Amino acid sequence: MSSSLAPECSEKKERYDTCFIKWYSEKYLRGEGSTNECEGLFKEYKSCLDAALKQKGIHSMIEEARKTSPNNDNAKGLK
């Protein structure tokens, strides 16, 4: 698995990635679970990443790119 864009969030990303791969391969693909059981871990990782990007001044550039994206409807789902 790859590390996070923000090194301080890599542990949270690894926990989420491990959970997601297990859920996806062992449950979702077998039709045993349609609800992503790892959503809480994803929210923790996203919160850490958002904070790191804000601290580094990157978050505002991402938001601006989303506003000017020709596929703005698709970019809204990434928030």
PDB file of N, CA, C and O in Angstrom:
ATOM      1  N   MET A   1       0.831  -1.178   0.000  1.00  0.00           N
ATOM      2  CA  MET A   1       0.000   0.000   0.000  1.00  0.00           C
ATOM      3  C   MET A   1       0.879   1.247   0.000  1.00  0.00           C
ATOM      4  O   MET A   1       1.997   1.243   0.517  1.00  0.00           O
ATOM      5  N   SER A   2       0.366   2.270  -0.570  1.00  0.00           N
ATOM      6  CA  SER A   2       1.139   3.516  -0.648  1.00  0.00           C
ATOM      7  C   SER A   2       0.983   4.321   0.629  1.00  0.00           C
ATOM      8  O   SER A   2       0.013   4.163   1.370  1.00  0.00           O
ATOM      9  N   SER A   3       1.942   5.175   0.867  1.00  0.00           N
ATOM     10  CA  SER A   3       1.864   6.051   2.034  1.00  0.00           C
ATOM     11  C   SER A   3       0.999   7.256   1.698  1.00  0.00           C
ATOM     12  O   SER A   3       0.684   7.515   0.537  1.00  0.00           O
ATOM     13  N   SER A   4       0.632   7.966   2.714  1.00  0.00           N
ATOM     14  CA  SER A   4      -0.208   9.141   2.559  1.00  0.00           C
ATOM     15  C   SER A   4       0.595  10.308   1.997  1.00  0.00           C
ATOM     16  O   SER A   4       1.820  10.342   2.108  1.00  0.00           O
ATOM     17  N   LEU A   5      -0.104  11.257   1.397  1.00  0.00           N
ATOM     18  CA  LEU A   5       0.532  12.501   0.963  1.00  0.00           C
ATOM     19  C   LEU A   5       1.104  13.260   2.147  1.00  0.00           C
ATOM     20  O   LEU A   5       2.081  13.996   2.012  1.00  0.00           O
ATOM     21  N   ALA A   6       0.496  13.078   3.298  1.00  0.00           N
ATOM     22  CA  ALA A   6       0.963  13.694   4.536  1.00  0.00           C
ATOM     23  C   ALA A   6       1.503  12.569   5.424  1.00  0.00           C
ATOM     24  O   ALA A   6       0.725  11.750   5.913  1.00  0.00           O
ATOM     25  N   PRO A   7       2.808  12.516   5.638  1.00  0.00           N
ATOM     26  CA  PRO A   7       3.404  11.421   6.418  1.00  0.00           C
ATOM     27  C   PRO A   7       2.744  11.208   7.780  1.00  0.00           C
ATOM     28  O   PRO A   7       2.653  10.073   8.248  1.00  0.00           O
ATOM     29  N   GLU A   8       2.285  12.275   8.415  1.00  0.00           N
ATOM     30  CA  GLU A   8       1.655  12.149   9.712  1.00  0.00           C
ATOM     31  C   GLU A   8       0.317  11.411   9.657  1.00  0.00           C
ATOM     32  O   GLU A   8      -0.227  11.037  10.695  1.00  0.00           O
ATOM     33  N   CYS A   9      -0.207  11.203   8.463  1.00  0.00           N
ATOM     34  CA  CYS A   9      -1.488  10.506   8.293  1.00  0.00           C
ATOM     35  C   CYS A   9      -1.312   9.090   7.746  1.00  0.00           C
ATOM     36  O   CYS A   9      -2.301   8.389   7.531  1.00  0.00           O
ATOM     37  N   SER A  10      -0.094   8.667   7.521  1.00  0.00           N
ATOM     38  CA  SER A  10       0.151   7.362   6.897  1.00  0.00           C
ATOM     39  C   SER A  10      -0.415   6.195   7.701  1.00  0.00           C
ATOM     40  O   SER A  10      -0.930   5.238   7.122  1.00  0.00           O
ATOM     41  N   GLU A  11      -0.325   6.264   9.027  1.00  0.00           N
ATOM     42  CA  GLU A  11      -0.863   5.175   9.846  1.00  0.00           C
ATOM     43  C   GLU A  11      -2.380   5.056   9.679  1.00  0.00           C
ATOM     44  O   GLU A  11      -2.913   3.952   9.567  1.00  0.00           O
ATOM     45  N   LYS A  12      -3.062   6.190   9.663  1.00  0.00           N
ATOM     46  CA  LYS A  12      -4.519   6.184   9.472  1.00  0.00           C
ATOM     47  C   LYS A  12      -4.872   5.662   8.077  1.00  0.00           C
ATOM     48  O   LYS A  12      -5.842   4.919   7.924  1.00  0.00           O
ATOM     49  N   LYS A  13      -4.101   6.041   7.069  1.00  0.00           N
ATOM     50  CA  LYS A  13      -4.342   5.566   5.714  1.00  0.00           C
ATOM     51  C   LYS A  13      -4.125   4.061   5.622  1.00  0.00           C
ATOM     52  O   LYS A  13      -4.900   3.356   4.976  1.00  0.00           O
ATOM     53  N   GLU A  14      -3.079   3.575   6.262  1.00  0.00           N
ATOM     54  CA  GLU A  14      -2.799   2.138   6.225  1.00  0.00           C
ATOM     55  C   GLU A  14      -3.922   1.341   6.897  1.00  0.00           C
ATOM     56  O   GLU A  14      -4.333   0.296   6.393  1.00  0.00           O
ATOM     57  N   ARG A  15      -4.417   1.839   8.038  1.00  0.00           N
ATOM     58  CA  ARG A  15      -5.524   1.151   8.718  1.00  0.00           C
ATOM     59  C   ARG A  15      -6.766   1.127   7.830  1.00  0.00           C
ATOM     60  O   ARG A  15      -7.447   0.107   7.731  1.00  0.00           O
ATOM     61  N   TYR A  16      -7.055   2.262   7.184  1.00  0.00           N
ATOM     62  CA  TYR A  16      -8.215   2.308   6.293  1.00  0.00           C
ATOM     63  C   TYR A  16      -8.024   1.384   5.097  1.00  0.00           C
ATOM     64  O   TYR A  16      -8.917   0.605   4.766  1.00  0.00           O
ATOM     65  N   ASP A  17      -6.865   1.466   4.447  1.00  0.00           N
ATOM     66  CA  ASP A  17      -6.607   0.629   3.271  1.00  0.00           C
ATOM     67  C   ASP A  17      -6.744  -0.847   3.604  1.00  0.00           C
ATOM     68  O   ASP A  17      -7.357  -1.601   2.848  1.00  0.00           O
ATOM     69  N   THR A  18      -6.176  -1.264   4.728  1.00  0.00           N
ATOM     70  CA  THR A  18      -6.245  -2.670   5.140  1.00  0.00           C
ATOM     71  C   THR A  18      -7.688  -3.091   5.376  1.00  0.00           C
ATOM     72  O   THR A  18      -8.112  -4.154   4.923  1.00  0.00           O
ATOM     73  N   CYS A  19      -8.430  -2.267   6.077  1.00  0.00           N
ATOM     74  CA  CYS A  19      -9.841  -2.554   6.341  1.00  0.00           C
ATOM     75  C   CYS A  19     -10.632  -2.642   5.041  1.00  0.00           C
ATOM     76  O   CYS A  19     -11.406  -3.579   4.840  1.00  0.00           O
ATOM     77  N   PHE A  20     -10.436  -1.665   4.159  1.00  0.00           N
ATOM     78  CA  PHE A  20     -11.200  -1.620   2.917  1.00  0.00           C
ATOM     79  C   PHE A  20     -10.910  -2.832   2.036  1.00  0.00           C
ATOM     80  O   PHE A  20     -11.834  -3.449   1.506  1.00  0.00           O
ATOM     81  N   ILE A  21      -9.644  -3.172   1.878  1.00  0.00           N
ATOM     82  CA  ILE A  21      -9.292  -4.311   1.030  1.00  0.00           C
ATOM     83  C   ILE A  21      -9.915  -5.595   1.578  1.00  0.00           C
ATOM     84  O   ILE A  21     -10.432  -6.414   0.818  1.00  0.00           O
ATOM     85  N   LYS A  22      -9.863  -5.763   2.885  1.00  0.00           N
ATOM     86  CA  LYS A  22     -10.455  -6.955   3.507  1.00  0.00           C
ATOM     87  C   LYS A  22     -11.964  -6.975   3.294  1.00  0.00           C
ATOM     88  O   LYS A  22     -12.518  -7.987   2.864  1.00  0.00           O
ATOM     89  N   TRP A  23     -12.634  -5.860   3.592  1.00  0.00           N
ATOM     90  CA  TRP A  23     -14.087  -5.794   3.414  1.00  0.00           C
ATOM     91  C   TRP A  23     -14.475  -6.024   1.955  1.00  0.00           C
ATOM     92  O   TRP A  23     -15.390  -6.793   1.660  1.00  0.00           O
ATOM     93  N   TYR A  24     -13.780  -5.358   1.059  1.00  0.00           N
ATOM     94  CA  TYR A  24     -14.118  -5.444  -0.368  1.00  0.00           C
ATOM     95  C   TYR A  24     -13.945  -6.861  -0.884  1.00  0.00           C
ATOM     96  O   TYR A  24     -14.831  -7.381  -1.562  1.00  0.00           O
ATOM     97  N   SER A  25     -12.829  -7.490  -0.576  1.00  0.00           N
ATOM     98  CA  SER A  25     -12.550  -8.821  -1.122  1.00  0.00           C
ATOM     99  C   SER A  25     -13.312  -9.939  -0.408  1.00  0.00           C
ATOM    100  O   SER A  25     -13.718 -10.913  -1.042  1.00  0.00           O
ATOM    101  N   GLU A  26     -13.506  -9.804   0.900  1.00  0.00           N
ATOM    102  CA  GLU A  26     -14.122 -10.888   1.658  1.00  0.00           C
ATOM    103  C   GLU A  26     -15.633 -10.775   1.802  1.00  0.00           C
ATOM    104  O   GLU A  26     -16.306 -11.774   2.054  1.00  0.00           O
ATOM    105  N   LYS A  27     -16.167  -9.582   1.648  1.00  0.00           N
ATOM    106  CA  LYS A  27     -17.609  -9.414   1.818  1.00  0.00           C
ATOM    107  C   LYS A  27     -18.290  -8.857   0.579  1.00  0.00           C
ATOM    108  O   LYS A  27     -19.187  -9.491   0.022  1.00  0.00           O
ATOM    109  N   TYR A  28     -17.870  -7.677   0.146  1.00  0.00           N
ATOM    110  CA  TYR A  28     -18.567  -6.991  -0.943  1.00  0.00           C
ATOM    111  C   TYR A  28     -18.596  -7.819  -2.219  1.00  0.00           C
ATOM    112  O   TYR A  28     -19.656  -7.991  -2.821  1.00  0.00           O
ATOM    113  N   LEU A  29     -17.451  -8.329  -2.635  1.00  0.00           N
ATOM    114  CA  LEU A  29     -17.399  -9.102  -3.879  1.00  0.00           C
ATOM    115  C   LEU A  29     -18.171 -10.415  -3.788  1.00  0.00           C
ATOM    116  O   LEU A  29     -18.528 -10.995  -4.814  1.00  0.00           O
ATOM    117  N   ARG A  30     -18.425 -10.874  -2.602  1.00  0.00           N
ATOM    118  CA  ARG A  30     -19.185 -12.120  -2.398  1.00  0.00           C
ATOM    119  C   ARG A  30     -20.661 -11.837  -2.129  1.00  0.00           C
ATOM    120  O   ARG A  30     -21.435 -12.759  -1.872  1.00  0.00           O
ATOM    121  N   GLY A  31     -21.046 -10.581  -2.189  1.00  0.00           N
ATOM    122  CA  GLY A  31     -22.435 -10.203  -1.990  1.00  0.00           C
ATOM    123  C   GLY A  31     -22.886 -10.267  -0.545  1.00  0.00           C
ATOM    124  O   GLY A  31     -24.085 -10.347  -0.278  1.00  0.00           O
ATOM    125  N   GLU A  32     -21.955 -10.235   0.390  1.00  0.00           N
ATOM    126  CA  GLU A  32     -22.295 -10.383   1.802  1.00  0.00           C
ATOM    127  C   GLU A  32     -22.358  -9.061   2.557  1.00  0.00           C
ATOM    128  O   GLU A  32     -22.680  -9.049   3.745  1.00  0.00           O
ATOM    129  N   GLY A  33     -22.064  -7.970   1.904  1.00  0.00           N
ATOM    130  CA  GLY A  33     -22.123  -6.683   2.594  1.00  0.00           C
ATOM    131  C   GLY A  33     -22.079  -5.547   1.607  1.00  0.00           C
ATOM    132  O   GLY A  33     -21.129  -5.426   0.834  1.00  0.00           O
ATOM    133  N   SER A  34     -23.091  -4.717   1.624  1.00  0.00           N
ATOM    134  CA  SER A  34     -23.114  -3.583   0.701  1.00  0.00           C
ATOM    135  C   SER A  34     -22.742  -2.279   1.400  1.00  0.00           C
ATOM    136  O   SER A  34     -22.551  -1.259   0.738  1.00  0.00           O
ATOM    137  N   THR A  35     -22.636  -2.299   2.723  1.00  0.00           N
ATOM    138  CA  THR A  35     -22.270  -1.106   3.475  1.00  0.00           C
ATOM    139  C   THR A  35     -20.786  -1.156   3.788  1.00  0.00           C
ATOM    140  O   THR A  35     -20.294  -2.140   4.341  1.00  0.00           O
ATOM    141  N   ASN A  36     -20.085  -0.109   3.440  1.00  0.00           N
ATOM    142  CA  ASN A  36     -18.647  -0.048   3.686  1.00  0.00           C
ATOM    143  C   ASN A  36     -18.404   0.050   5.189  1.00  0.00           C
ATOM    144  O   ASN A  36     -18.694   1.074   5.808  1.00  0.00           O
ATOM    145  N   GLU A  37     -17.872  -1.015   5.764  1.00  0.00           N
ATOM    146  CA  GLU A  37     -17.633  -1.089   7.203  1.00  0.00           C
ATOM    147  C   GLU A  37     -16.459  -0.223   7.646  1.00  0.00           C
ATOM    148  O   GLU A  37     -16.223  -0.067   8.844  1.00  0.00           O
ATOM    149  N   CYS A  38     -15.736   0.329   6.710  1.00  0.00           N
ATOM    150  CA  CYS A  38     -14.514   1.072   7.017  1.00  0.00           C
ATOM    151  C   CYS A  38     -14.712   2.578   6.929  1.00  0.00           C
ATOM    152  O   CYS A  38     -13.740   3.333   6.966  1.00  0.00           O
ATOM    153  N   GLU A  39     -15.940   3.017   6.816  1.00  0.00           N
ATOM    154  CA  GLU A  39     -16.223   4.439   6.629  1.00  0.00           C
ATOM    155  C   GLU A  39     -15.675   5.296   7.756  1.00  0.00           C
ATOM    156  O   GLU A  39     -15.184   6.398   7.507  1.00  0.00           O
ATOM    157  N   GLY A  40     -15.749   4.816   8.989  1.00  0.00           N
ATOM    158  CA  GLY A  40     -15.224   5.571  10.127  1.00  0.00           C
ATOM    159  C   GLY A  40     -13.721   5.784  10.012  1.00  0.00           C
ATOM    160  O   GLY A  40     -13.219   6.867  10.314  1.00  0.00           O
ATOM    161  N   LEU A  41     -13.000   4.751   9.576  1.00  0.00           N
ATOM    162  CA  LEU A  41     -11.554   4.871   9.397  1.00  0.00           C
ATOM    163  C   LEU A  41     -11.229   5.843   8.266  1.00  0.00           C
ATOM    164  O   LEU A  41     -10.254   6.591   8.341  1.00  0.00           O
ATOM    165  N   PHE A  42     -12.062   5.827   7.208  1.00  0.00           N
ATOM    166  CA  PHE A  42     -11.847   6.763   6.111  1.00  0.00           C
ATOM    167  C   PHE A  42     -12.026   8.205   6.593  1.00  0.00           C
ATOM    168  O   PHE A  42     -11.248   9.088   6.233  1.00  0.00           O
ATOM    169  N   LYS A  43     -13.050   8.432   7.406  1.00  0.00           N
ATOM    170  CA  LYS A  43     -13.304   9.789   7.916  1.00  0.00           C
ATOM    171  C   LYS A  43     -12.137  10.265   8.778  1.00  0.00           C
ATOM    172  O   LYS A  43     -11.758  11.434   8.716  1.00  0.00           O
ATOM    173  N   GLU A  44     -11.566   9.367   9.581  1.00  0.00           N
ATOM    174  CA  GLU A  44     -10.399   9.729  10.399  1.00  0.00           C
ATOM    175  C   GLU A  44      -9.221  10.110   9.503  1.00  0.00           C
ATOM    176  O   GLU A  44      -8.547  11.112   9.743  1.00  0.00           O
ATOM    177  N   TYR A  45      -8.980   9.301   8.470  1.00  0.00           N
ATOM    178  CA  TYR A  45      -7.871   9.588   7.561  1.00  0.00           C
ATOM    179  C   TYR A  45      -8.115  10.906   6.819  1.00  0.00           C
ATOM    180  O   TYR A  45      -7.212  11.735   6.709  1.00  0.00           O
ATOM    181  N   LYS A  46      -9.327  11.095   6.317  1.00  0.00           N
ATOM    182  CA  LYS A  46      -9.646  12.317   5.567  1.00  0.00           C
ATOM    183  C   LYS A  46      -9.494  13.554   6.447  1.00  0.00           C
ATOM    184  O   LYS A  46      -8.993  14.582   5.992  1.00  0.00           O
ATOM    185  N   SER A  47      -9.920  13.458   7.691  1.00  0.00           N
ATOM    186  CA  SER A  47      -9.787  14.581   8.621  1.00  0.00           C
ATOM    187  C   SER A  47      -8.314  14.919   8.846  1.00  0.00           C
ATOM    188  O   SER A  47      -7.935  16.090   8.847  1.00  0.00           O
ATOM    189  N   CYS A  48      -7.492  13.900   9.035  1.00  0.00           N
ATOM    190  CA  CYS A  48      -6.053  14.118   9.218  1.00  0.00           C
ATOM    191  C   CYS A  48      -5.449  14.748   7.963  1.00  0.00           C
ATOM    192  O   CYS A  48      -4.669  15.696   8.054  1.00  0.00           O
ATOM    193  N   LEU A  49      -5.806  14.228   6.813  1.00  0.00           N
ATOM    194  CA  LEU A  49      -5.267  14.727   5.553  1.00  0.00           C
ATOM    195  C   LEU A  49      -5.710  16.157   5.290  1.00  0.00           C
ATOM    196  O   LEU A  49      -4.907  16.989   4.866  1.00  0.00           O
ATOM    197  N   ASP A  50      -6.979  16.450   5.537  1.00  0.00           N
ATOM    198  CA  ASP A  50      -7.472  17.823   5.351  1.00  0.00           C
ATOM    199  C   ASP A  50      -6.697  18.809   6.227  1.00  0.00           C
ATOM    200  O   ASP A  50      -6.303  19.881   5.769  1.00  0.00           O
ATOM    201  N   ALA A  51      -6.483  18.434   7.493  1.00  0.00           N
ATOM    202  CA  ALA A  51      -5.746  19.310   8.408  1.00  0.00           C
ATOM    203  C   ALA A  51      -4.310  19.523   7.925  1.00  0.00           C
ATOM    204  O   ALA A  51      -3.797  20.641   7.974  1.00  0.00           O
ATOM    205  N   ALA A  52      -3.665  18.457   7.461  1.00  0.00           N
ATOM    206  CA  ALA A  52      -2.286  18.569   6.978  1.00  0.00           C
ATOM    207  C   ALA A  52      -2.212  19.436   5.725  1.00  0.00           C
ATOM    208  O   ALA A  52      -1.289  20.238   5.579  1.00  0.00           O
ATOM    209  N   LEU A  53      -3.176  19.278   4.823  1.00  0.00           N
ATOM    210  CA  LEU A  53      -3.178  20.073   3.599  1.00  0.00           C
ATOM    211  C   LEU A  53      -3.430  21.554   3.900  1.00  0.00           C
ATOM    212  O   LEU A  53      -2.849  22.430   3.260  1.00  0.00           O
ATOM    213  N   LYS A  54      -4.293  21.824   4.870  1.00  0.00           N
ATOM    214  CA  LYS A  54      -4.540  23.214   5.274  1.00  0.00           C
ATOM    215  C   LYS A  54      -3.276  23.820   5.869  1.00  0.00           C
ATOM    216  O   LYS A  54      -2.918  24.956   5.556  1.00  0.00           O
ATOM    217  N   GLN A  55      -2.606  23.065   6.721  1.00  0.00           N
ATOM    218  CA  GLN A  55      -1.386  23.548   7.368  1.00  0.00           C
ATOM    219  C   GLN A  55      -0.307  23.858   6.337  1.00  0.00           C
ATOM    220  O   GLN A  55       0.472  24.794   6.518  1.00  0.00           O
ATOM    221  N   LYS A  56      -0.255  23.080   5.257  1.00  0.00           N
ATOM    222  CA  LYS A  56       0.767  23.276   4.226  1.00  0.00           C
ATOM    223  C   LYS A  56       0.332  24.260   3.149  1.00  0.00           C
ATOM    224  O   LYS A  56       1.090  24.542   2.220  1.00  0.00           O
ATOM    225  N   GLY A  57      -0.897  24.788   3.270  1.00  0.00           N
ATOM    226  CA  GLY A  57      -1.386  25.764   2.305  1.00  0.00           C
ATOM    227  C   GLY A  57      -1.850  25.166   0.989  1.00  0.00           C
ATOM    228  O   GLY A  57      -2.021  25.886   0.005  1.00  0.00           O
ATOM    229  N   ILE A  58      -2.052  23.879   0.964  1.00  0.00           N
ATOM    230  CA  ILE A  58      -2.444  23.189  -0.272  1.00  0.00           C
ATOM    231  C   ILE A  58      -3.962  23.102  -0.395  1.00  0.00           C
ATOM    232  O   ILE A  58      -4.493  23.074  -1.506  1.00  0.00           O
ATOM    233  N   HIS A  59      -4.654  23.060   0.723  1.00  0.00           N
ATOM    234  CA  HIS A  59      -6.103  22.875   0.718  1.00  0.00           C
ATOM    235  C   HIS A  59      -6.818  23.937  -0.105  1.00  0.00           C
ATOM    236  O   HIS A  59      -7.743  23.622  -0.854  1.00  0.00           O
ATOM    237  N   SER A  60      -6.398  25.192   0.027  1.00  0.00           N
ATOM    238  CA  SER A  60      -7.058  26.269  -0.723  1.00  0.00           C
ATOM    239  C   SER A  60      -6.834  26.114  -2.228  1.00  0.00           C
ATOM    240  O   SER A  60      -7.712  26.454  -3.022  1.00  0.00           O
ATOM    241  N   MET A  61      -5.672  25.605  -2.622  1.00  0.00           N
ATOM    242  CA  MET A  61      -5.430  25.370  -4.055  1.00  0.00           C
ATOM    243  C   MET A  61      -6.345  24.267  -4.590  1.00  0.00           C
ATOM    244  O   MET A  61      -6.831  24.352  -5.718  1.00  0.00           O
ATOM    245  N   ILE A  62      -6.574  23.250  -3.790  1.00  0.00           N
ATOM    246  CA  ILE A  62      -7.471  22.160  -4.198  1.00  0.00           C
ATOM    247  C   ILE A  62      -8.893  22.677  -4.339  1.00  0.00           C
ATOM    248  O   ILE A  62      -9.580  22.372  -5.314  1.00  0.00           O
ATOM    249  N   GLU A  63      -9.332  23.465  -3.358  1.00  0.00           N
ATOM    250  CA  GLU A  63     -10.685  24.032  -3.415  1.00  0.00           C
ATOM    251  C   GLU A  63     -10.859  24.919  -4.648  1.00  0.00           C
ATOM    252  O   GLU A  63     -11.899  24.868  -5.306  1.00  0.00           O
ATOM    253  N   GLU A  64      -9.865  25.719  -4.960  1.00  0.00           N
ATOM    254  CA  GLU A  64      -9.924  26.582  -6.140  1.00  0.00           C
ATOM    255  C   GLU A  64      -9.980  25.749  -7.420  1.00  0.00           C
ATOM    256  O   GLU A  64     -10.726  26.079  -8.342  1.00  0.00           O
ATOM    257  N   ALA A  65      -9.208  24.689  -7.480  1.00  0.00           N
ATOM    258  CA  ALA A  65      -9.219  23.804  -8.653  1.00  0.00           C
ATOM    259  C   ALA A  65     -10.583  23.142  -8.817  1.00  0.00           C
ATOM    260  O   ALA A  65     -11.063  22.966  -9.937  1.00  0.00           O
ATOM    261  N   ARG A  66     -11.202  22.778  -7.702  1.00  0.00           N
ATOM    262  CA  ARG A  66     -12.542  22.180  -7.768  1.00  0.00           C
ATOM    263  C   ARG A  66     -13.561  23.165  -8.332  1.00  0.00           C
ATOM    264  O   ARG A  66     -14.436  22.789  -9.110  1.00  0.00           O
ATOM    265  N   LYS A  67     -13.439  24.428  -7.932  1.00  0.00           N
ATOM    266  CA  LYS A  67     -14.377  25.452  -8.406  1.00  0.00           C
ATOM    267  C   LYS A  67     -14.245  25.687  -9.906  1.00  0.00           C
ATOM    268  O   LYS A  67     -15.242  25.934 -10.584  1.00  0.00           O
ATOM    269  N   THR A  68     -13.029  25.613 -10.427  1.00  0.00           N
ATOM    270  CA  THR A  68     -12.797  25.917 -11.834  1.00  0.00           C
ATOM    271  C   THR A  68     -12.760  24.677 -12.724  1.00  0.00           C
ATOM    272  O   THR A  68     -12.535  24.781 -13.930  1.00  0.00           O
ATOM    273  N   SER A  69     -12.979  23.513 -12.134  1.00  0.00           N
ATOM    274  CA  SER A  69     -12.932  22.265 -12.898  1.00  0.00           C
ATOM    275  C   SER A  69     -14.090  22.202 -13.898  1.00  0.00           C
ATOM    276  O   SER A  69     -15.222  22.539 -13.553  1.00  0.00           O
ATOM    277  N   PRO A  70     -13.815  21.774 -15.133  1.00  0.00           N
ATOM    278  CA  PRO A  70     -14.909  21.623 -16.101  1.00  0.00           C
ATOM    279  C   PRO A  70     -15.875  20.512 -15.675  1.00  0.00           C
ATOM    280  O   PRO A  70     -17.028  20.493 -16.106  1.00  0.00           O
ATOM    281  N   ASN A  71     -15.410  19.601 -14.841  1.00  0.00           N
ATOM    282  CA  ASN A  71     -16.248  18.517 -14.331  1.00  0.00           C
ATOM    283  C   ASN A  71     -16.609  18.791 -12.883  1.00  0.00           C
ATOM    284  O   ASN A  71     -16.453  17.920 -12.027  1.00  0.00           O
ATOM    285  N   ASN A  72     -17.081  19.972 -12.607  1.00  0.00           N
ATOM    286  CA  ASN A  72     -17.342  20.409 -11.251  1.00  0.00           C
ATOM    287  C   ASN A  72     -18.286  19.481 -10.507  1.00  0.00           C
ATOM    288  O   ASN A  72     -18.127  19.305  -9.299  1.00  0.00           O
ATOM    289  N   ASP A  73     -19.258  18.881 -11.175  1.00  0.00           N
ATOM    290  CA  ASP A  73     -20.183  17.965 -10.511  1.00  0.00           C
ATOM    291  C   ASP A  73     -19.446  16.772  -9.942  1.00  0.00           C
ATOM    292  O   ASP A  73     -19.777  16.306  -8.852  1.00  0.00           O
ATOM    293  N   ASN A  74     -18.441  16.260 -10.665  1.00  0.00           N
ATOM    294  CA  ASN A  74     -17.666  15.126 -10.174  1.00  0.00           C
ATOM    295  C   ASN A  74     -16.766  15.536  -9.023  1.00  0.00           C
ATOM    296  O   ASN A  74     -16.540  14.739  -8.112  1.00  0.00           O
ATOM    297  N   ALA A  75     -16.258  16.731  -9.038  1.00  0.00           N
ATOM    298  CA  ALA A  75     -15.342  17.195  -7.995  1.00  0.00           C
ATOM    299  C   ALA A  75     -16.060  17.371  -6.665  1.00  0.00           C
ATOM    300  O   ALA A  75     -15.430  17.258  -5.613  1.00  0.00           O
ATOM    301  N   LYS A  76     -17.348  17.641  -6.683  1.00  0.00           N
ATOM    302  CA  LYS A  76     -18.094  17.830  -5.451  1.00  0.00           C
ATOM    303  C   LYS A  76     -18.099  16.574  -4.605  1.00  0.00           C
ATOM    304  O   LYS A  76     -18.123  16.669  -3.378  1.00  0.00           O
ATOM    305  N   GLY A  77     -18.078  15.402  -5.217  1.00  0.00           N
ATOM    306  CA  GLY A  77     -18.074  14.149  -4.482  1.00  0.00           C
ATOM    307  C   GLY A  77     -16.782  13.875  -3.750  1.00  0.00           C
ATOM    308  O   GLY A  77     -16.731  12.982  -2.904  1.00  0.00           O
ATOM    309  N   LEU A  78     -15.736  14.623  -4.055  1.00  0.00           N
ATOM    310  CA  LEU A  78     -14.433  14.411  -3.429  1.00  0.00           C
ATOM    311  C   LEU A  78     -14.252  15.227  -2.166  1.00  0.00           C
ATOM    312  O   LEU A  78     -13.215  15.118  -1.513  1.00  0.00           O
ATOM    313  N   LYS A  79     -15.215  16.030  -1.808  1.00  0.00           N
ATOM    314  CA  LYS A  79     -15.095  16.873  -0.603  1.00  0.00           C
ATOM    315  C   LYS A  79     -15.206  16.051   0.642  1.00  0.00           C
ATOM    316  O   LYS A  79     -15.129  16.590   1.746  1.00  0.00           O
TER     317      LYS A  79
END
